[in-house]
């Protein structure tokens, strides 16, 4: 072992540059020490996050806590001999590990969980306006930021226009994880919640698509070729995701895998990684593909699962997503050891320019949306009460956080950046992006609650539990009617059929309160009524506050009662999981459940 450069002492191995020539013992020791250090710091981050939560330190986002512990870990590894020699962290290896973990471990489950737990009714009702802000707004933001970078080129290192546009793309990719978490704990206005959530998902997809086109395109390519590549990636990825979701649900229907809860839940989780990898392999966007795949699966997969299986799948997806979020922010924090002064200067400029670019994107697009809502409101009166007020617009601007995706894109910049601007410019762009992520998390993520109160938007007890954007008596819009027609003519016959055949009593009940509420909701006389748009929240008996429900399941409807109702109500009488035998509780078990009068 000595000839291989391995030191048997448990706290020291050879520098990382020798790993390619190392024996399996050397590689095992290096991996073991890094995993031990990372998981130990992750445990401390979890405890610190809990302390922040119970102390109600809303000015300190949990994401920033993870970044801080990641920075501490990176500093310790850099100056100690743990995992290698002192000052021996290899930036190239760190970039490879960061990219691998983020893209192939964290991103698939994060994006899938966001689509799985999506409030589809609210999302569809505002989809046109979300698309306007996300697509047009992101494009405007990129143009504004790129031009401002060039206008201030005398004060930083960026001199090339192509580089300016690439930077504008990667920092226009918002990451609202911390803000959405705060929104959930504060129980904010549903219009603000769905606009921020929807805009962030599509915004990510648009910004990443444009960045990838710009980063991979040859210098001889025309603007026209780049513009044509964007819609191909967008719509091609969305189509691939929907097609894969149809295939997965058909597998559920034919194989009846829902009879085995463990296999069904594992199938759902593994499918998100398969979907992401396949999309990347064929040249599509993994993020967009997984997002649309999870939206469709979140509606139709629960039709072939028991209430328990759906609830447990929601729980497991949310916890895996939370773990992935923490991992991303800790890896972001580890980049602190590579920060340079030039990178900090560029980062300070980018922090200011991003604010201007986001303002140019949010406020005009919201004004256009309100004009459209005014005309639509003549036919659909309910649309008028959902105008995007200046308060909503300000909080949407305020919620434009950046995160691990922006940092990953910065690390993926090609060598052409250094050619056009000078040596080590790419490293300084990475440093600047790191500063942007941390500064926005602290300044904007930490002041969300304060500004919600200052602008006077309803939050907490001011927002009734279960409130929706539309009442039961409101006339549905064109998008919702069109979606119902498509589901009735194609999706319901193909993915569900006219009945569900599920053997009851397969699984023992584990979440009796959730299941009791879900079964009551599905047995209600108005279940399946086309005019019934009021949301039900199935976990009210078990978890009283929305923050705890979101933290556990990522949604206030963990059993997917709303999606189940929507899937069955089209074109005929509704079917519920109680009457079809889809619930896993036997009659004797049901009698033991607590009634609402006893709660």
KOLTI-131600 format. One record per residue (C-alpha): y, z, x; residue in three letters. Coordinates in steps of 0.5 Angstrom, whole numbers, plus 2048, in hexadecimal, padded with zeros to 3 digits. Example, Ala and Ser with C-alpha at 12.3 -4.5 7.8 and 13.67 -1.06 7.14 Angstrom:
BEGIN
7F7810819ALA;7FE80E81BSER;
end
This chain:
BEGIN
800800800UNK;805801806UNK;8047FA808UNK;8067F8801UNK;80D7FC802UNK;80B8017FDUNK;80D8097FEUNK;80880D7FAUNK;80D8137F9UNK;80E8137F2UNK;8168137F2UNK;81780D7F6UNK;8148057F7UNK;8177FF7FBUNK;81D7FB7F9UNK;81C7F77F3UNK;81D7F17F7UNK;8167F27FAUNK;8137F27F3UNK;8117EB7F3UNK;80D7ED7FAUNK;80A7F37F7UNK;8037F67F5UNK;8027F87EEUNK;8027FF7F0UNK;80A7FE7F2UNK;80B7FA7ECUNK;8088007E8UNK;80C8057EBUNK;8138017EAUNK;8118007E3UNK;80F8077E2UNK;81580A7E5UNK;81A8067E1UNK;8168077DAUNK;81680E7DCUNK;81E80E7DDUNK;82080A7D7UNK;81C80D7D2UNK;81E8147D5UNK;8258127D4UNK;82480F7CDUNK;8218167CBUNK;8288197CDUNK;82B8147C9UNK;8288157C3UNK;82981C7C3UNK;83181B7C5UNK;8318167BFUNK;82E81C7BBUNK;8338207BDUNK;83981B7BCUNK;83681A7B5UNK;8368227B3UNK;83D8237B6UNK;84081E7B2UNK;84381A7B8UNK;8448147B5UNK;8498127BAUNK;8438117BFUNK;83E80C7BDUNK;83780D7BEUNK;8378067C1UNK;83C8087C6UNK;83880F7C8UNK;83280A7CAUNK;8378067CEUNK;83980C7D2UNK;83280F7D3UNK;8308087D5UNK;8368087DAUNK;83480F7DDUNK;82D80C7DEUNK;82F8067E1UNK;83480A7E6UNK;82E80F7E8UNK;8298097E9UNK;82E8067EDUNK;83080B7F2UNK;82980F7F2UNK;82380C7F5UNK;81F80D7EFUNK;81C8067EDUNK;81E8037F4UNK;8238047FAUNK;82A8077F8UNK;82F8027F6UNK;8297FD7F5UNK;8297FB7EEUNK;8297F37EEUNK;82E7F07E9UNK;8297EA7E8UNK;8237EE7E6UNK;8287F27E2UNK;82A7EC7DEUNK;8237EA7DDUNK;8207F07DAUNK;8267F17D6UNK;8267EA7D3UNK;81E7EB7D2UNK;81F7F17CFUNK;8257EF7CAUNK;8227E87C8UNK;81B7EA7C7UNK;81A7F17C6UNK;8207F37C2UNK;8247ED7BFUNK;81E7EB7BBUNK;81D7F27B7UNK;8247F37B7UNK;8267EC7B3UNK;8207ED7AFUNK;8217F47ACUNK;8287F27ABUNK;8267EC7A6UNK;8207F07A3UNK;8257F57A1UNK;82A7F179FUNK;82D7F2798UNK;82C7EB795UNK;8307EB78FUNK;8367ED792UNK;8357E9798UNK;8347E3794UNK;83A7E478FUNK;83E7E4796UNK;83B7DF79AUNK;8407DA799UNK;8457DE79CUNK;8417E17A1UNK;83F7DA7A3UNK;8477D87A4UNK;8497DE7A8UNK;8437DE7ACUNK;8437D67AEUNK;84A7D47ADUNK;84C7DB7AFUNK;8487DB7B6UNK;84A7D47B7UNK;8517D67B7UNK;8507DC7BBUNK;84D7D87C0UNK;8537D37C1UNK;8587D97C1UNK;8557DD7C6UNK;8537D77CBUNK;85A7D57CAUNK;85D7DC7CCUNK;8587DC7D2UNK;85B7D67D4UNK;8627D87D3UNK;8627DE7D7UNK;85E7DB7DCUNK;8637DD7E2UNK;8617E57E0UNK;8597E47E1UNK;8547E07E4UNK;8527DB7DFUNK;8557D47E0UNK;8507CF7DDUNK;8517CD7D6UNK;8497CD7D5UNK;8487D47D7UNK;84E7D67D3UNK;84A7D47CDUNK;8447D67CFUNK;8477DD7D0UNK;84A7DD7C9UNK;8437DB7C6UNK;8407E17C9UNK;8457E67C7UNK;8467E37C0UNK;83E7E57BFUNK;8407EC7BBUNK;83B7F27BBUNK;83C7F67B5UNK;8367FB7B6UNK;83B8017B7UNK;8408007B2UNK;83A7FE7ADUNK;8378057AEUNK;83E8087ADUNK;83F8047A7UNK;8388077A4UNK;83980E7A6UNK;84080E7A2UNK;83D80A79CUNK;84380579CUNK;845800797UNK;8407FB796UNK;8447F4797UNK;8467F779EUNK;83F7F87A0UNK;83C7F279EUNK;8427EE7A1UNK;8417F17A7UNK;83A7F17A7UNK;8397E97A5UNK;83F7E77AAUNK;83C7EA7B0UNK;8357E77AFUNK;8387E07AEUNK;83D7E17B3UNK;8387E37B8UNK;8347DD7B7UNK;83A7D87B7UNK;83D7DB7BDUNK;8367DB7C1UNK;8357D47BFUNK;83B7D17C1UNK;83A7D57C8UNK;8337D27C9UNK;8367CB7C8UNK;83C7CC7CCUNK;8387D07D2UNK;8327CB7D2UNK;8367C47D1UNK;8377C07D7UNK;83E7BF7D9UNK;83E7B77D7UNK;83C7B97D0UNK;8417B87CBUNK;8447BC7C6UNK;8417B87C0UNK;83A7BA7C3UNK;83C7C17C4UNK;83E7C17BDUNK;8387BE7BAUNK;8347C37BDUNK;8367C97BAUNK;8347C77B3UNK;82E7C47B5UNK;82C7CB7B8UNK;82F7CF7B2UNK;82C7CB7ACUNK;8257CA7B1UNK;8247D17B2UNK;8267D37ABUNK;8217CE7A8UNK;81B7D07ADUNK;81C7D77ACUNK;81C7D67A4UNK;8167D27A5UNK;8127D77A9UNK;8147DC7A4UNK;8107D879FUNK;80A7D77A3UNK;80A7DF7A4UNK;80B7E079DUNK;8057DB79BUNK;8017DF7A0UNK;8027E579DUNK;8007E2796UNK;7FA7DF798UNK;7F77E479DUNK;7F97EA799UNK;7FB7ED79FUNK;7FF7F279BUNK;7F97F6799UNK;7F97F97A0UNK;7FF7FC7A1UNK;7FF7FD7A8UNK;7FD7F67AAUNK;8037F37A5UNK;8087F77A8UNK;8067F57AFUNK;8067EE7ADUNK;80D7EE7ABUNK;80F7F27B1UNK;80B7ED7B6UNK;80E7E77B2UNK;8157E87B4UNK;8137E77BBUNK;80F7E17BAUNK;8157DE7B6UNK;81A7E07BBUNK;8157DD7C1UNK;8147D77BDUNK;81B7D57BCUNK;81D7D67C3UNK;8177D27C5UNK;8197CC7C1UNK;8207CC7C3UNK;8237D07BDUNK;8277D67BCUNK;8227DC7BCUNK;8277E07B8UNK;8297DC7B3UNK;8227DA7B2UNK;8207E17B1UNK;8257E37ADUNK;8247DE7A7UNK;81C7DF7A8UNK;81D7E77A7UNK;8227E67A1UNK;81D7E179DUNK;8177E679FUNK;81B7EC79DUNK;81B7E9796UNK;8147E6795UNK;80F7EA79AUNK;8107F1796UNK;80D7ED790UNK;8067ED794UNK;8077F5796UNK;8077FB793UNK;80D7FF792UNK;80B804797UNK;8097FE79CUNK;8107FB79BUNK;81480279CUNK;8108037A2UNK;8117FD7A5UNK;8197FE7A4UNK;8188047A7UNK;8158027ADUNK;8197FC7AEUNK;81F8007AEUNK;81D8057B3UNK;81B7FF7B8UNK;8217FC7B7UNK;8258037B8UNK;8218037BFUNK;8227FC7C1UNK;82A7FE7BFUNK;82A8047C4UNK;8268007C9UNK;82B7FA7C9UNK;8317FF7CAUNK;82E8037D0UNK;82C7FC7D3UNK;8347FB7D2UNK;8368017D5UNK;8318007DCUNK;8367FA7DDUNK;83B7FF7DFUNK;8397FF7E6UNK;83B7F87E7UNK;8427F87E5UNK;8477F67E9UNK;84F7F77E9UNK;8507EF7E8UNK;84B7F07E2UNK;84F7F67DFUNK;8567F27DFUNK;8527EC7DCUNK;84F7F07D7UNK;8567F47D5UNK;8597ED7D3UNK;8537EB7CFUNK;8537F17CBUNK;85A7EF7C9UNK;8597E87C8UNK;8537EA7C3UNK;8577ED7BFUNK;85C7E87BEUNK;8567E37BDUNK;8537E77B8UNK;8597E87B4UNK;85A7E07B4UNK;8537E07B1UNK;8537E57ACUNK;85A7E57A8UNK;85A7DE7A7UNK;8537DD7A5UNK;8547E37A0UNK;85A7E079DUNK;8567DA79CUNK;8517DD799UNK;8557E1794UNK;8587DA792UNK;8517D8790UNK;8507DE78DUNK;8567DD788UNK;8547D7786UNK;84C7D9785UNK;84F7DF781UNK;8517DA77CUNK;84A7D977AUNK;8477DF77DUNK;84C7E577BUNK;8487EA780UNK;84A7E6786UNK;8517E8785UNK;84F7F0786UNK;84C7EE78DUNK;8527EB790UNK;8527ED798UNK;8587F1798UNK;85C7F279EUNK;8597F979FUNK;8527F579FUNK;8557F07A4UNK;8577F57A9UNK;8517F97A9UNK;84D7F27AAUNK;8527F17B0UNK;8517F87B2UNK;8497F77B2UNK;8487F27B7UNK;8447F67BCUNK;8417F27C2UNK;83A7F47C5UNK;8347F27C9UNK;8347EB7C6UNK;83A7EA7C9UNK;8387ED7D0UNK;8327E97D0UNK;8357E27CFUNK;83A7E47D5UNK;8347E57D9UNK;8317DE7D7UNK;8377DA7D9UNK;8357D57DEUNK;8377D47E5UNK;83C7CF7E3UNK;8417D57E1UNK;8417D67E9UNK;8427CF7EBUNK;8487CE7E6UNK;84C7D57E7UNK;84A7D87EEUNK;8447DC7F1UNK;8417E27EDUNK;8457E07E7UNK;83F7E17E2UNK;83E7E87E5UNK;8457EA7E3UNK;8457E77DCUNK;83F7EB7DBUNK;8437F17DDUNK;8487EF7D9UNK;8437EF7D3UNK;8417F67D4UNK;8487F97D4UNK;8497F57CEUNK;8437F87CAUNK;8447FF7CDUNK;84B7FF7CBUNK;84A7FC7C4UNK;8458017C2UNK;8498077C4UNK;8508047C1UNK;84D8017BBUNK;8478047BAUNK;84980B7BBUNK;84F80A7B6UNK;84C8077B0UNK;84C80D7ACUNK;85380E7ADUNK;8558077ABUNK;8518077A5UNK;85580D7A3UNK;85C80B7A5UNK;85B8047A1UNK;85980879BUNK;85280479AUNK;84D808796UNK;84880C79AUNK;843811799UNK;843814792UNK;84880F790UNK;84380A790UNK;83E80B78AUNK;83780B78DUNK;83380578BUNK;83A80178AUNK;8397F978AUNK;83F7F478BUNK;83D7F1784UNK;83B7F577DUNK;8357F3779UNK;83A7F0774UNK;83D7EB779UNK;83C7E4779UNK;8387E177FUNK;83B7DC783UNK;8397D5785UNK;8357D878BUNK;8317DD788UNK;82F7D8782UNK;82D7D3787UNK;8297D878BUNK;8257DA785UNK;8247D3783UNK;8217D178AUNK;81D7D878AUNK;81A7D6783UNK;8187CF784UNK;8157D078BUNK;8157D678EUNK;8127DA789UNK;80C7D6787UNK;80B7D478FUNK;80C7DB792UNK;80A7E078CUNK;8077DC786UNK;8077DF77FUNK;8037E6780UNK;8027EA786UNK;7FB7ED787UNK;7FB7F378BUNK;7F57F878BUNK;7F97FF78AUNK;7F780578EUNK;7F6802794UNK;7FB806798UNK;7FC80E797UNK;80480F795UNK;80881279AUNK;80F811797UNK;80E814790UNK;81581478FUNK;81780D791UNK;81180A78DUNK;81280E787UNK;81A80B786UNK;817804788UNK;812805782UNK;81780777EUNK;81C80277FUNK;8177FC77FUNK;8147FF778UNK;81B7FF775UNK;81D7FB76FUNK;8227F7772UNK;81E7F5778UNK;81E7EE779UNK;8247ED775UNK;8287E7778UNK;82F7EB776UNK;82D7F1779UNK;8307F1780UNK;8317F9781UNK;82D7FB788UNK;828800787UNK;82780578DUNK;82080778DUNK;82080D792UNK;82581178FUNK;82081778DUNK;81E818794UNK;824816798UNK;82B818794UNK;830815799UNK;83180E79BUNK;83280F7A2UNK;82B8127A3UNK;82880D79FUNK;82B8077A3UNK;82980B7AAUNK;82180B7A8UNK;8208057A4UNK;8278007A6UNK;8287FF79EUNK;829803798UNK;8237FF795UNK;81D80179AUNK;8187FF794UNK;81C7F8793UNK;81C7F978CUNK;8227F478BUNK;81F7EF78FUNK;8187F078BUNK;81C7EF784UNK;8207E9787UNK;8197E6789UNK;8167E7782UNK;81B7E677DUNK;81C7DF77EUNK;8197DA779UNK;8157DF774UNK;8147E6773UNK;8147EB779UNK;80E7EE77CUNK;80F7F5780UNK;80A7F8785UNK;8087FD780UNK;8057F977BUNK;8027F4780UNK;7FF7FA783UNK;8037F978AUNK;80580078AUNK;80080478FUNK;80080A78AUNK;7FB80C786UNK;7FC80F77FUNK;7FA816781UNK;7FF815787UNK;804813783UNK;80481977EUNK;80581D784UNK;80C81A786UNK;81281E784UNK;81681C77EUNK;81D81B77EUNK;81E82177AUNK;81B82577FUNK;81F822785UNK;
end
